[in-house]
């Protein structure tokens, strides 16, 4: 299931855009659900042939705890499931809170499990991105955000506010479970609007088992340690069975233990004849993991076998650090590490 939030200033045409997207995808055979998140409750009007449907908040006010799914969801053009959140009585209550209440009710009634949509569109008013209106991106309901705007100043102002909200809540992509995060690596193979198959999930679970974190499969990525999250992201890259794996500073911002978790994983992948390119700021990590090393300086570079490239002389030249390279044994393996001793003074370096 692909969930997309479409934001824009009131009157900019976002509901028209959303309805047309829903109609086009439904005509392609996808099961589509459109949720209007605007107090005007007119998002699905075109899909319903001009008919206004009861909103979730109206039904809650009228029926209290007796609201059924059929009271708030209606079939429109091409069998599109239409829902309108609605808003509070004018002058009373918060429209943003209304969206939160609506989403909670849809979850309570298991709307997504029952309809099993391929695509869910949230049509959201973007003039104000408060807690309620930000809920589709804040609480992980939407995986993607589309901003509808124009060259008019207020439309651009609203778009900028929305973009800032997306940036602030960007980390919430990690609200997905570890298993779902791994299957995201197959998104291009699965195709737009499709959901992973049972085979895809089994493949993802097998990768988590391989890295010893299968017990975290249903855990939110938000609560994983840095090392565990890196393992999940490496699994996401490997699920497509690449011939070359490029890793950009995979050990950065990790504590010593989690750096070791990542480095050990790289070692295991290397033993399986997977080609790995790592960008790192730590030359001793290159000593541990790499057969070949490229050092890039301000005006020059050096490439070759790692023991010939990572030397005390080259560290002094490229990093302006006096160091000592030491050895230690780990089982049958001899490991090397770099101990920084002092900073080379500019005058001495010359």
C-alpha positions as CSV (number, residue, x, y, z in Angstrom):
1,X,0.0,0.0,0.0
2,X,1.4,3.4,-1.1
3,X,0.3,6.4,0.9
4,X,0.7,9.9,-0.5
5,X,-0.2,13.2,1.2
6,X,-1.0,16.1,-1.2
7,X,-0.7,19.5,0.4
8,X,-1.4,23.0,-0.9
9,X,-3.0,26.4,-0.1
10,X,-6.7,26.5,0.0
11,X,-8.1,27.1,-3.5
12,X,-4.9,26.2,-5.3
13,X,-6.4,23.2,-7.0
14,X,-5.0,20.3,-4.8
15,X,-8.4,18.6,-4.5
16,X,-8.8,18.6,-8.3
17,X,-5.3,17.3,-8.7
18,X,-5.9,14.6,-6.1
19,X,-9.2,13.5,-7.6
20,X,-7.8,13.3,-11.1
21,X,-4.9,11.2,-9.8
22,X,-7.3,8.9,-8.0
23,X,-9.4,8.6,-11.1
24,X,-6.5,7.9,-13.4
25,X,-5.0,5.2,-11.1
26,X,-8.4,3.6,-10.6
27,X,-8.8,3.4,-14.4
28,X,-5.5,1.5,-14.4
29,X,-7.0,-1.1,-12.2
30,X,-5.6,0.0,-8.8
31,X,-7.7,0.0,-5.7
32,X,-7.7,3.7,-4.6
33,X,-8.8,5.4,-1.4
34,X,-9.0,9.2,-1.1
35,X,-9.3,10.9,2.3
36,X,-10.2,14.6,2.4
37,X,-8.5,16.4,5.2
38,X,-10.1,19.8,4.8
39,X,-12.9,21.3,7.0
40,X,-14.7,22.2,3.7
41,X,-15.2,18.5,3.1
42,X,-15.2,18.9,-0.7
43,X,-12.2,16.8,-1.6
44,X,-14.2,13.9,-3.0
45,X,-17.1,15.9,-4.5
46,X,-16.0,15.3,-8.1
47,X,-15.5,11.5,-7.5
48,X,-19.0,11.3,-5.9
49,X,-20.6,13.0,-8.9
50,X,-21.1,16.3,-7.2
51,X,-22.7,14.7,-4.1
52,X,-21.5,15.7,-0.7
53,X,-20.9,12.8,1.7
54,X,-21.2,12.8,5.5
55,X,-17.9,13.5,7.2
56,X,-16.2,11.4,9.9
57,X,-16.7,14.2,12.5
58,X,-20.4,14.6,11.7
59,X,-21.0,10.9,12.2
60,X,-19.1,10.9,15.4
61,X,-21.1,13.8,16.7
62,X,-24.4,12.2,15.6
63,X,-23.7,8.5,16.4
64,X,-21.0,8.7,19.1
65,X,-19.5,5.3,19.6
66,X,-22.0,3.6,17.1
67,X,-20.2,4.8,14.0
68,X,-19.7,2.0,11.4
69,X,-17.2,2.0,8.5
70,X,-20.1,2.2,6.0
71,X,-21.2,5.4,7.7
72,X,-18.0,7.3,6.8
73,X,-16.8,5.6,3.6
74,X,-18.4,5.7,0.2
75,X,-17.7,4.3,-3.2
76,X,-17.2,6.9,-5.9
77,X,-16.0,6.9,-9.5
78,X,-14.4,3.6,-10.5
79,X,-15.2,2.2,-7.0
80,X,-12.8,4.7,-5.4
81,X,-13.2,4.6,-1.6
82,X,-14.1,8.2,-0.5
83,X,-13.7,9.6,3.0
84,X,-14.1,13.2,4.3
85,X,-12.6,14.1,7.7
86,X,-14.7,17.3,8.0
87,X,-14.2,19.9,10.6
88,X,-15.6,21.2,13.9
89,X,-18.6,23.5,14.4
90,X,-17.4,27.0,13.4
91,X,-16.0,28.8,16.4
92,X,-15.7,25.6,18.4
93,X,-12.9,23.2,18.4
94,X,-9.8,22.7,16.3
95,X,-9.8,21.6,12.6
96,X,-6.4,20.0,13.0
97,X,-7.7,18.0,15.9
98,X,-10.6,16.9,13.7
99,X,-8.1,15.3,11.3
100,X,-6.5,13.4,14.2
101,X,-9.9,12.1,15.4
102,X,-10.8,11.0,11.8
103,X,-7.5,9.1,11.4
104,X,-8.0,7.4,14.7
105,X,-11.5,6.4,13.8
106,X,-10.3,4.9,10.4
107,X,-7.7,2.9,12.3
108,X,-10.2,1.8,14.9
109,X,-12.6,0.5,12.2
110,X,-9.8,-1.2,10.3
111,X,-10.5,0.7,7.1
112,X,-7.1,0.0,5.5
113,X,-7.3,-3.8,6.3
114,X,-10.8,-4.1,5.0
115,X,-10.5,-2.1,1.8
116,X,-6.8,-3.1,1.2
117,X,-6.1,-0.1,-1.1
118,X,-3.1,0.0,-3.4
119,X,-3.0,3.8,-3.1
120,X,-4.2,6.1,-0.4
121,X,-4.3,9.8,-1.1
122,X,-4.6,12.3,1.8
123,X,-5.9,15.6,0.4
124,X,-4.6,18.1,3.1
125,X,-5.2,21.8,3.5
126,X,-1.7,23.4,3.7
127,X,-2.4,27.0,4.7
128,X,-1.5,26.0,8.3
129,X,0.7,23.0,9.1
130,X,-0.2,22.6,12.8
131,X,-0.1,19.2,14.6
132,X,-3.4,18.0,13.0
133,X,-2.8,19.0,9.5
134,X,0.8,17.7,9.7
135,X,-0.5,14.3,11.0
136,X,-0.2,12.5,7.6
137,X,3.6,13.2,7.6
138,X,4.2,13.5,11.3
139,X,2.7,10.1,12.3
140,X,3.9,8.1,9.3
141,X,0.6,7.8,7.5
142,X,2.0,9.1,4.3
143,X,5.2,7.8,2.7
144,X,5.4,10.6,0.1
145,X,4.4,14.3,0.0
146,X,3.3,16.3,-3.1
147,X,3.0,20.0,-2.8
148,X,0.6,21.8,-5.2
149,X,1.5,25.5,-5.7
150,X,1.6,28.4,-8.1
151,X,3.7,31.6,-8.6
152,X,1.3,33.5,-6.3
153,X,3.0,34.8,-3.1
154,X,0.6,33.2,-0.6
155,X,0.7,29.8,-2.4
156,X,4.5,29.9,-2.3
157,X,4.4,30.9,1.4
158,X,2.2,27.9,2.2
159,X,4.4,25.6,0.1
160,X,7.5,26.8,2.0
161,X,5.7,26.1,5.4
162,X,4.8,22.6,4.1
163,X,8.4,22.0,2.9
164,X,9.7,23.0,6.4
165,X,7.2,20.6,8.0
166,X,8.4,17.8,5.7
167,X,12.0,18.6,6.7
168,X,11.2,18.6,10.4
169,X,9.3,15.3,10.2
170,X,11.6,13.7,7.7
171,X,13.1,11.3,10.2
172,X,9.7,9.7,10.6
173,X,10.3,7.5,7.6
174,X,12.1,5.5,10.3
175,X,8.7,5.0,11.9
176,X,8.3,2.0,9.6
177,X,9.0,-1.5,10.9
178,X,12.4,-3.0,10.2
179,X,10.8,-5.6,7.9
180,X,8.9,-2.9,5.9
181,X,12.1,-0.8,5.7
182,X,13.9,-3.7,4.1
183,X,11.2,-4.3,1.5
184,X,11.4,-0.7,0.5
185,X,14.6,-1.7,-1.3
186,X,12.3,-3.5,-3.8
187,X,10.1,-0.5,-4.6
188,X,11.4,-0.1,-8.1
189,X,10.8,-3.8,-8.8
190,X,7.4,-3.9,-7.2
191,X,6.1,-1.0,-9.2
192,X,4.2,2.1,-8.4
193,X,1.2,1.6,-6.1
194,X,1.8,-2.1,-5.6
195,X,2.6,-3.8,-2.3
196,X,5.3,-6.3,-1.5
197,X,4.4,-10.0,-2.0
198,X,4.7,-12.8,0.5
199,X,7.9,-13.8,-1.3
200,X,9.3,-10.3,-0.9
201,X,8.6,-10.3,2.9
202,X,10.2,-13.7,3.2
203,X,13.3,-12.5,1.4
204,X,13.4,-9.4,3.7
205,X,13.0,-11.5,6.8
206,X,15.8,-13.9,5.6
207,X,18.2,-10.9,5.4
208,X,17.3,-9.8,8.9
209,X,18.0,-13.3,10.1
210,X,21.3,-13.3,8.3
211,X,22.3,-10.2,10.3
212,X,21.0,-11.6,13.5
213,X,18.2,-9.0,14.0
214,X,15.1,-11.0,12.9
215,X,13.7,-10.5,16.4
216,X,13.5,-6.8,15.5
217,X,11.4,-7.4,12.3
218,X,8.2,-5.8,13.7
219,X,10.0,-3.1,15.7
220,X,9.8,0.5,14.6
221,X,13.1,1.8,13.2
222,X,12.7,4.8,15.4
223,X,13.6,2.7,18.5
224,X,16.5,0.8,17.0
225,X,20.1,1.5,18.1
226,X,22.4,3.1,15.5
227,X,24.0,-0.1,14.7
228,X,20.8,-2.0,14.4
229,X,19.4,0.6,12.1
230,X,22.5,0.5,9.9
231,X,22.0,-3.3,9.6
232,X,18.4,-2.7,8.5
233,X,19.6,-0.2,5.9
234,X,22.3,-2.5,4.6
235,X,19.7,-5.3,4.3
236,X,17.5,-2.9,2.4
237,X,20.3,-2.4,-0.1
238,X,21.1,-6.1,-0.4
239,X,17.5,-7.2,-1.0
240,X,18.0,-6.2,-4.7
241,X,21.0,-8.5,-4.9
242,X,23.5,-5.8,-6.2
243,X,26.8,-6.7,-7.6
244,X,28.4,-3.6,-6.1
245,X,27.4,-2.0,-2.7
246,X,28.3,1.6,-2.2
247,X,28.3,2.8,1.4
248,X,28.6,6.4,2.3
249,X,30.2,6.7,5.8
250,X,28.3,3.7,7.2
251,X,30.0,4.0,10.6
252,X,29.6,7.7,11.1
253,X,27.7,9.0,14.2
254,X,27.9,5.5,15.8
255,X,29.5,4.6,19.1
256,X,32.4,2.3,19.3
257,X,30.4,-0.9,19.7
258,X,28.0,-0.1,16.8
259,X,30.9,0.9,14.6
260,X,32.3,-2.6,15.2
261,X,28.9,-4.1,14.3
262,X,28.9,-2.4,11.0
263,X,32.6,-3.2,10.3
264,X,32.1,-6.9,11.1
265,X,29.1,-6.9,8.7
266,X,31.3,-5.4,5.9
267,X,33.9,-8.1,6.6
268,X,31.3,-10.8,6.2
269,X,29.9,-9.4,3.0
270,X,33.5,-9.0,1.6
271,X,34.1,-12.7,2.3
272,X,31.0,-13.5,0.2
273,X,32.7,-11.8,-2.8
274,X,30.4,-8.8,-2.9
275,X,32.3,-5.7,-4.2
276,X,32.0,-2.9,-1.7
277,X,33.0,0.7,-2.0
278,X,33.1,2.6,1.3
279,X,33.5,6.3,1.8
280,X,35.0,6.9,5.3
281,X,36.9,9.5,7.3
282,X,38.7,6.8,9.3
283,X,41.8,5.4,7.6
284,X,42.1,2.6,10.2
285,X,38.7,1.3,9.0
286,X,40.2,1.0,5.6
287,X,43.0,-1.0,7.1
288,X,40.5,-3.3,8.6
289,X,38.1,-3.8,5.7
290,X,39.6,-2.8,2.4
291,X,41.9,-4.5,0.0
292,X,42.4,-1.3,-2.1
293,X,42.3,2.3,-0.8
294,X,42.0,5.7,-2.5
295,X,43.0,8.7,-0.4
296,X,41.8,12.0,-1.8
297,X,43.7,15.2,-0.8
298,X,43.2,18.8,-1.7
299,X,45.4,18.7,-4.8
300,X,46.3,15.0,-5.2
301,X,45.2,11.5,-4.6
302,X,46.8,8.1,-3.9
303,X,45.5,4.7,-4.9
304,X,46.8,1.2,-4.4
305,X,46.9,-1.8,-2.1
306,X,45.7,-0.7,1.4
307,X,49.0,-1.6,3.3
308,X,51.0,0.5,0.8
309,X,48.5,3.4,0.9
310,X,47.7,3.6,4.6
311,X,51.2,4.3,6.0
312,X,52.5,6.7,8.7
313,X,54.1,8.8,6.0
314,X,50.9,9.1,3.9
315,X,48.8,9.8,7.0
316,X,51.2,12.6,7.9
317,X,51.0,14.0,4.4
318,X,47.3,13.8,3.8
319,X,45.9,14.2,7.3
320,X,48.6,16.3,8.9
321,X,48.8,13.9,11.8
322,X,51.7,12.1,13.4
323,X,50.6,8.5,14.0
324,X,51.6,5.0,14.9
325,X,50.3,1.9,13.2
326,X,49.9,-1.0,15.6
327,X,48.9,-4.6,15.3
328,X,46.7,-6.9,17.4
329,X,45.5,-10.5,16.9
330,X,41.9,-11.6,16.9
331,X,41.7,-15.3,16.6
332,X,43.7,-16.2,13.5
333,X,43.4,-12.7,12.1
334,X,45.9,-9.9,12.5
335,X,44.2,-6.5,12.8
336,X,45.9,-3.1,12.3
337,X,44.9,0.2,13.9
338,X,46.1,3.8,13.8
339,X,47.0,5.7,17.0
340,X,47.0,9.5,16.4
341,X,49.9,11.1,18.3
342,X,50.0,14.7,17.4
343,X,48.9,17.3,14.9
344,X,51.6,18.3,12.4
345,X,52.2,22.0,12.5
346,X,51.8,23.8,9.2
347,X,55.5,25.0,9.2
348,X,56.7,21.4,9.9
349,X,54.4,20.0,7.2
350,X,55.9,22.3,4.6
